[in-house]
Amino acid sequence: MVTNEQIINILRQEAVPALGCTEPVACAFACAKSKEILGVVPEKITVEVSGNILKNGMGVGIPGTGMTGLPIAAALGAVCGKTQYGLEVLKDVTEGDNLEKAKKMLCDNAVHIALCPNAPDILYSKATCTHDKDCVTVEIQKSHTNIVRITKNGEAIFEKEIVSESDNDEVRAETTIRRIWDFVHEIDIKDIEFLLEGAEMNREISYEGIKSTYGYQIGRTLLKGSDKGLVNEGLLNKALIMATAASDARMDGCPKPVMTNSGSGNQGITVYLPVVAAADHFGSSQEQLARALALSNLVACHIHFFVGHLSALCGISIASTGAACGITYLMGGEYSKILNTIKTMTSDLTGMICDGAKKGCALKVYSGVSAAVQAAMLSMNGIVTANDGIVEDDIETTIRNIGKIGSKGMEDTDKMIIDIMRCKTE
């Protein structure tokens, strides 16, 4: 049986602070490592990326720059990136003249981004940086900061085996919703209190989205509507304001970190903030909130394991399923209600496409949070999603069906989305 310690490890692996969208971070991280090996800022940078990295890096704001896209992220990684910061590799972007140096690299046409047609993984970034006669290549695969190979002047100086299934994968495959439910109730609260720090981190960027004009200003607009009596002040609107404001800020380059889930900041926002809003609304204790956040995060991680980190399936549909479970828990829902909530979310949002990271992601957060609150209410009122469509009586089979659709069934859809987006830039 999967142990509590192993489940805590999953939480800690998937709940990681990130500054900015994590796909540009993968480019910046590779460039930062190349610079560290070279020992000097490179004169020229070429980054080859998988289609999904390209898709999620084209239109998203880079924190502290007022700019979008992979080129500025790569340049900044080479100028001021520090791999010791992990997903916050660009933490020093606003220090000194770092941004101006990165902009000059772009003006000098020293940065080139290309699609790698035969990328070995859907999450792949390969940075080749040169200075004088030295050339360093860094390859990232499987996760945003997972360096698998480094070469200098044609010789490999670091390489690690890429295995198809690790011990962690086996643990993830053996984890079930029933085991997650038991964990949430039996774990010592001290072992999951760190999730409350993530909640506060994401709440902070939500405040930024409310007080400033980031993105499409969805959270700000909803708040104004509430003040004018156009929308009510219930749980749904509170959750929508909090989550969309955070996404507005993050997608438009707010220089504040986000606690992620499954390698994504928007998914981190979605698994945390609707649950935080529900806890505020119901007057829940900090312990109740921590357990609800554990449930939300773990349900999302469990579904994501079968879908993969990047696909044509929008991860908000998965993250909001986790949030729906957390809300159901705070409403007093028992295990059977959690199962109903997951099935209702599966019937509702499965199939929502990912067409890249951008300001419009906040709209998808809006849809996901709306569906999450709705699913929790329906479940608590005894509305059960029938054994139809891709939903089955067995919850684990249902989750694997989502995985099949997201990982295999939508492969051609993903290629079509990337082709459409690339044509816009040619």
C-alpha positions as CSV (number, residue, x, y, z in Angstrom):
1,M,0.0,0.0,0.0
2,V,1.1,3.6,-0.7
3,T,2.4,5.1,2.5
4,N,1.6,8.5,4.0
5,E,5.2,9.5,3.5
6,Q,5.1,8.6,-0.2
7,I,1.9,10.7,-0.6
8,I,3.5,13.7,1.3
9,N,6.5,13.3,-1.2
10,I,4.0,13.7,-4.1
11,L,2.6,16.8,-2.5
12,R,6.0,18.3,-2.0
13,Q,7.2,17.4,-5.5
14,E,4.2,18.9,-7.2
15,A,3.8,22.0,-4.9
16,V,6.7,24.1,-6.0
17,P,6.9,27.9,-6.2
18,A,7.4,29.3,-9.8
19,L,7.9,32.8,-11.1
20,G,6.1,33.2,-14.4
21,C,4.7,30.5,-16.8
22,T,6.7,27.3,-16.4
23,E,7.3,26.7,-20.1
24,P,9.3,29.8,-20.7
25,V,11.0,28.9,-17.4
26,A,12.2,25.7,-19.0
27,C,13.9,27.7,-21.7
28,A,15.3,30.2,-19.2
29,F,16.6,27.4,-17.0
30,A,18.4,25.7,-19.8
31,C,20.0,29.0,-20.9
32,A,20.9,29.8,-17.3
33,K,22.7,26.5,-16.9
34,S,24.6,27.0,-20.1
35,K,25.7,30.4,-18.9
36,E,26.9,28.9,-15.6
37,I,28.9,26.2,-17.5
38,L,30.4,28.8,-19.9
39,G,31.2,31.1,-17.0
40,V,30.2,34.2,-19.0
41,V,27.0,35.5,-20.7
42,P,26.8,33.9,-24.2
43,E,27.1,35.8,-27.4
44,K,24.6,33.7,-29.2
45,I,21.7,31.5,-28.0
46,T,19.7,28.9,-30.0
47,V,16.8,27.1,-28.2
48,E,15.0,24.2,-29.7
49,V,11.7,23.3,-28.0
50,S,8.9,20.7,-28.3
51,G,5.6,21.8,-29.7
52,N,4.0,22.1,-26.3
53,I,6.8,24.3,-24.9
54,L,6.4,26.6,-28.0
55,K,2.6,26.6,-27.7
56,N,2.8,27.7,-24.0
57,G,5.5,30.2,-24.5
58,M,4.3,32.3,-27.4
59,G,1.9,34.6,-25.8
60,V,2.5,34.6,-22.1
61,G,3.9,37.6,-20.1
62,I,7.4,37.3,-18.7
63,P,7.5,38.7,-15.1
64,G,9.1,42.1,-14.7
65,T,9.6,42.7,-18.4
66,G,6.3,43.9,-19.9
67,M,7.1,41.5,-22.7
68,T,5.9,38.2,-23.9
69,G,7.4,35.0,-25.4
70,L,10.3,32.6,-25.3
71,P,13.0,34.9,-26.8
72,I,13.1,37.3,-23.9
73,A,12.8,34.4,-21.4
74,A,15.8,32.7,-23.0
75,A,17.9,36.0,-23.0
76,L,17.1,36.7,-19.4
77,G,18.1,33.1,-18.4
78,A,21.4,33.7,-20.1
79,V,21.9,37.2,-18.6
80,C,20.7,36.8,-15.0
81,G,19.1,33.4,-14.5
82,K,20.2,31.3,-11.6
83,T,19.4,27.6,-11.6
84,Q,19.7,27.4,-7.8
85,Y,16.3,29.2,-7.8
86,G,14.6,26.3,-9.6
87,L,11.3,27.5,-11.2
88,E,12.0,31.0,-9.9
89,V,15.1,31.1,-12.1
90,L,14.3,34.6,-13.3
91,K,14.0,36.0,-9.8
92,D,16.7,38.6,-10.4
93,V,15.2,40.0,-13.6
94,T,14.6,43.5,-12.1
95,E,18.1,43.8,-10.6
96,G,20.4,46.4,-12.1
97,D,20.4,46.5,-15.9
98,N,19.6,42.8,-16.5
99,L,16.5,43.5,-18.6
100,E,18.3,46.0,-20.8
101,K,21.1,43.5,-21.4
102,A,18.6,40.9,-22.4
103,K,16.7,43.3,-24.7
104,K,20.0,44.2,-26.4
105,M,20.6,40.5,-27.2
106,L,17.2,40.5,-28.9
107,C,18.0,43.7,-30.9
108,D,21.3,42.1,-31.9
109,N,19.5,39.0,-33.2
110,A,21.5,36.9,-30.8
111,V,18.6,34.7,-29.7
112,H,16.9,32.2,-32.0
113,I,13.9,30.0,-31.0
114,A,13.1,26.9,-33.1
115,L,10.6,24.1,-33.0
116,C,12.3,20.7,-32.6
117,P,10.4,18.5,-35.0
118,N,11.5,15.2,-33.5
119,A,11.6,16.2,-29.8
120,P,12.0,13.1,-27.6
121,D,9.4,14.3,-25.1
122,I,6.4,16.7,-25.1
123,L,8.3,18.7,-22.5
124,Y,11.7,19.3,-24.1
125,S,14.0,22.3,-24.3
126,K,17.5,22.3,-25.7
127,A,19.6,25.5,-25.3
128,T,22.9,25.9,-27.2
129,C,24.9,28.9,-26.1
130,T,28.2,30.0,-27.5
131,H,30.9,32.5,-26.5
132,D,34.1,32.9,-28.5
133,K,35.2,29.3,-29.2
134,D,33.2,27.7,-26.5
135,C,29.8,26.0,-27.0
136,V,27.6,24.5,-24.3
137,T,24.4,22.6,-24.9
138,V,21.9,21.8,-22.1
139,E,18.9,19.5,-22.6
140,I,15.8,19.5,-20.4
141,Q,13.2,16.7,-20.6
142,K,10.2,15.3,-18.7
143,S,9.9,18.2,-16.2
144,H,10.7,21.9,-16.4
145,T,14.1,21.8,-14.6
146,N,15.1,18.2,-15.2
147,I,18.5,18.5,-17.0
148,V,19.3,15.2,-18.7
149,R,22.4,16.1,-20.7
150,I,25.1,18.8,-20.9
151,T,27.8,19.0,-23.5
152,K,30.7,21.4,-23.8
153,N,32.6,21.7,-27.1
154,G,31.1,18.5,-28.3
155,E,31.9,16.4,-25.2
156,A,29.3,15.2,-22.7
157,I,30.1,16.5,-19.3
158,F,26.8,15.4,-17.7
159,E,24.3,12.8,-18.6
160,K,21.7,10.8,-16.8
161,E,19.5,7.9,-17.9
162,I,15.9,8.7,-18.8
163,V,13.8,5.8,-17.6
164,S,10.2,5.2,-18.7
165,E,9.0,4.3,-15.2
166,S,10.6,5.2,-11.9
167,D,9.8,4.2,-8.4
168,N,7.8,7.4,-8.1
169,D,5.7,6.5,-11.2
170,E,4.9,3.2,-9.6
171,V,3.7,4.9,-6.4
172,R,1.6,7.3,-8.5
173,A,0.1,4.5,-10.5
174,E,-0.9,2.7,-7.3
175,T,-2.4,5.7,-5.6
176,T,-6.2,5.9,-5.7
177,I,-8.9,8.3,-4.7
178,R,-9.8,6.1,-1.8
179,R,-6.2,6.1,-0.6
180,I,-6.1,9.9,-1.0
181,W,-9.3,10.3,1.0
182,D,-7.9,8.1,3.8
183,F,-4.7,10.1,3.8
184,V,-6.5,13.4,4.2
185,H,-8.2,12.2,7.3
186,E,-5.4,10.3,9.0
187,I,-2.4,12.4,8.4
188,D,-1.0,14.6,11.2
189,I,-1.9,18.2,10.4
190,K,1.8,19.2,11.0
191,D,2.8,17.2,7.9
192,I,0.6,19.2,5.5
193,E,0.7,22.6,7.0
194,F,3.1,23.7,4.3
195,L,0.1,23.8,2.0
196,L,-1.1,26.8,3.8
197,E,2.0,28.7,2.8
198,G,1.1,27.9,-0.9
199,A,-2.4,29.2,-0.2
200,E,-1.0,32.5,1.1
201,M,1.4,32.8,-1.8
202,N,-1.5,32.4,-4.3
203,R,-3.7,34.7,-2.3
204,E,-1.0,37.4,-2.6
205,I,-0.9,37.3,-6.4
206,S,-4.7,37.4,-6.4
207,Y,-4.5,40.7,-4.5
208,E,-2.2,42.0,-7.2
209,G,-4.6,41.0,-9.9
210,I,-7.4,42.9,-8.1
211,K,-5.6,46.1,-7.4
212,S,-3.8,46.4,-10.8
213,T,-4.8,46.3,-14.4
214,Y,-3.3,42.9,-15.4
215,G,-4.6,40.8,-18.3
216,Y,-8.3,40.9,-19.1
217,Q,-9.1,42.2,-15.6
218,I,-11.7,39.5,-15.1
219,G,-11.4,39.4,-11.3
220,R,-11.5,43.2,-11.1
221,T,-14.5,43.3,-13.3
222,L,-16.4,40.7,-11.3
223,L,-15.6,42.7,-8.1
224,K,-16.9,45.9,-9.6
225,G,-20.0,43.9,-10.7
226,S,-20.5,42.7,-7.1
227,D,-20.2,46.3,-5.8
228,K,-22.8,47.5,-8.2
229,G,-25.2,44.6,-7.4
230,L,-24.8,43.0,-10.9
231,V,-23.7,39.7,-9.3
232,N,-24.2,38.3,-5.9
233,E,-21.6,38.0,-3.2
234,G,-21.9,34.3,-2.6
235,L,-19.3,31.6,-2.7
236,L,-19.2,31.3,-6.5
237,N,-18.4,34.9,-7.1
238,K,-15.8,35.0,-4.3
239,A,-14.0,32.0,-5.7
240,L,-14.2,33.4,-9.3
241,I,-12.8,36.8,-8.2
242,M,-9.9,35.3,-6.2
243,A,-8.8,32.8,-8.9
244,T,-9.3,34.8,-12.0
245,A,-7.5,37.8,-10.5
246,A,-4.5,35.6,-9.7
247,S,-4.5,34.2,-13.3
248,D,-4.9,37.7,-14.8
249,A,-1.8,38.8,-12.9
250,R,0.3,35.7,-13.6
251,M,-0.4,35.6,-17.3
252,D,0.4,39.2,-17.8
253,G,3.8,39.1,-16.1
254,C,3.2,40.0,-12.5
255,P,6.6,39.6,-10.7
256,K,5.2,37.5,-7.8
257,P,5.6,33.8,-7.5
258,V,2.8,31.2,-7.6
259,M,2.6,27.9,-5.9
260,T,2.2,25.4,-8.7
261,N,0.4,22.1,-9.1
262,S,1.7,19.5,-11.6
263,G,4.2,21.9,-13.0
264,S,1.7,24.7,-13.7
265,G,1.0,28.0,-12.0
266,N,-2.5,28.4,-13.3
267,Q,-3.3,24.9,-12.1
268,G,-1.8,25.8,-8.7
269,I,-4.0,28.9,-8.6
270,T,-7.0,26.7,-9.4
271,V,-6.4,24.0,-6.9
272,Y,-5.7,26.4,-4.1
273,L,-7.8,29.6,-4.4
274,P,-11.4,28.3,-4.9
275,V,-10.8,26.1,-1.8
276,V,-9.4,29.1,0.1
277,A,-12.5,31.1,-0.9
278,A,-14.8,28.3,0.3
279,A,-12.9,28.1,3.7
280,D,-13.3,31.9,4.1
281,H,-17.0,31.6,3.2
282,F,-17.8,28.7,5.5
283,G,-15.5,30.0,8.4
284,S,-13.4,26.8,8.2
285,S,-10.5,26.3,10.6
286,Q,-6.9,26.3,9.3
287,E,-6.8,22.5,9.9
288,Q,-9.9,22.0,7.8
289,L,-8.4,24.2,5.1
290,A,-5.1,22.3,5.1
291,R,-6.9,19.0,4.7
292,A,-9.1,20.3,1.9
293,L,-6.0,21.7,0.1
294,A,-4.4,18.3,0.4
295,L,-7.4,16.7,-1.1
296,S,-7.6,19.2,-3.9
297,N,-3.9,19.0,-4.8
298,L,-3.7,15.2,-4.6
299,V,-6.9,14.6,-6.7
300,A,-5.4,16.9,-9.4
301,C,-2.0,15.2,-9.2
302,H,-3.6,11.8,-9.5
303,I,-5.6,12.6,-12.6
304,H,-2.6,14.4,-14.1
305,F,-0.4,11.4,-13.8
306,F,-2.5,9.6,-16.4
307,V,-2.9,12.6,-18.7
308,G,0.7,13.9,-18.5
309,H,1.9,17.4,-17.7
310,L,1.4,18.8,-21.2
311,S,-1.3,17.9,-23.7
312,A,-4.1,19.3,-25.8
313,L,-6.3,18.9,-22.8
314,C,-6.4,22.1,-20.7
315,G,-5.0,21.4,-17.3
316,I,-7.6,23.7,-15.7
317,S,-10.2,21.0,-16.2
318,I,-8.1,18.7,-14.0
319,A,-7.1,21.3,-11.4
320,S,-10.7,22.5,-11.0
321,T,-11.7,18.9,-10.4
322,G,-9.3,18.9,-7.5
323,A,-10.8,22.2,-6.3
324,A,-14.3,20.8,-6.6
325,C,-13.4,17.9,-4.2
326,G,-11.8,20.4,-1.7
327,I,-15.0,22.5,-1.8
328,T,-17.2,19.4,-1.4
329,Y,-15.0,18.3,1.6
330,L,-15.5,21.8,3.3
331,M,-19.3,21.5,2.7
332,G,-19.2,18.3,4.8
333,G,-19.2,15.8,1.9
334,E,-18.3,12.2,2.6
335,Y,-16.3,9.9,0.3
336,S,-19.3,9.0,-1.9
337,K,-19.9,12.7,-2.5
338,I,-16.3,13.2,-3.6
339,L,-16.7,10.4,-6.2
340,N,-19.9,12.1,-7.5
341,T,-18.1,15.4,-7.7
342,I,-15.3,14.0,-9.8
343,K,-17.7,12.3,-12.1
344,T,-19.7,15.5,-12.6
345,M,-16.6,17.4,-13.4
346,T,-15.6,14.7,-15.9
347,S,-18.9,15.0,-17.6
348,D,-18.6,18.8,-17.7
349,L,-15.2,20.0,-18.7
350,T,-13.3,17.0,-20.2
351,G,-12.3,18.1,-23.7
352,M,-11.5,21.7,-23.0
353,I,-8.5,22.4,-25.2
354,C,-5.2,24.0,-24.3
355,D,-4.2,26.6,-27.0
356,G,-1.2,27.9,-25.2
357,A,-0.4,30.1,-22.1
358,K,-1.7,33.6,-22.5
359,K,-4.0,36.2,-21.0
360,G,-7.1,34.2,-22.0
361,C,-6.1,31.4,-19.6
362,A,-7.9,33.4,-17.0
363,L,-11.2,32.8,-18.9
364,K,-10.6,29.1,-18.6
365,V,-9.9,29.5,-14.9
366,Y,-13.3,31.2,-14.8
367,S,-15.0,28.2,-16.5
368,G,-13.2,25.7,-14.3
369,V,-14.0,27.4,-11.0
370,S,-17.6,27.9,-12.0
371,A,-17.9,24.2,-12.8
372,A,-16.2,23.3,-9.5
373,V,-18.6,25.1,-7.3
374,Q,-21.5,23.8,-9.4
375,A,-20.3,20.2,-9.1
376,A,-19.9,20.5,-5.3
377,M,-23.4,21.8,-4.9
378,L,-24.9,19.1,-7.2
379,S,-23.0,16.4,-5.4
380,M,-24.1,17.6,-1.9
381,N,-27.7,17.7,-3.1
382,G,-27.6,14.1,-4.2
383,I,-27.3,14.6,-7.9
384,V,-25.3,11.7,-9.2
385,T,-23.7,11.6,-12.7
386,A,-24.8,8.4,-14.4
387,N,-22.6,5.6,-15.9
388,D,-22.6,7.1,-19.3
389,G,-20.2,8.8,-21.8
390,I,-16.7,8.4,-20.5
391,V,-17.9,8.2,-16.9
392,E,-18.0,4.7,-15.4
393,D,-19.1,3.4,-12.1
394,D,-15.5,2.8,-11.0
395,I,-13.8,6.1,-10.3
396,E,-10.3,4.8,-11.2
397,T,-11.5,3.6,-14.6
398,T,-13.2,7.0,-15.1
399,I,-9.9,8.8,-14.4
400,R,-8.0,6.5,-16.7
401,N,-10.5,7.4,-19.4
402,I,-9.6,11.0,-19.0
403,G,-6.0,10.1,-19.3
404,K,-6.6,8.2,-22.5
405,I,-8.4,11.2,-24.1
406,G,-5.8,13.7,-22.9
407,S,-2.6,11.7,-23.7
408,K,-3.5,9.7,-26.8
409,G,-7.0,10.7,-28.1
410,M,-6.1,14.4,-28.5
411,E,-2.6,14.0,-30.1
412,D,-3.9,15.1,-33.5
413,T,-5.8,18.0,-31.9
414,D,-2.6,19.1,-30.2
415,K,-0.7,19.1,-33.5
416,M,-3.5,21.1,-35.2
417,I,-3.5,23.7,-32.4
418,I,0.3,24.1,-32.7
419,D,0.1,24.4,-36.5
420,I,-2.6,27.1,-36.2
421,M,-0.6,29.1,-33.7
422,R,2.7,28.8,-35.7
423,C,1.0,30.1,-38.8
424,K,0.0,33.3,-37.0
425,T,3.7,34.1,-36.5
426,E,4.9,33.3,-40.0
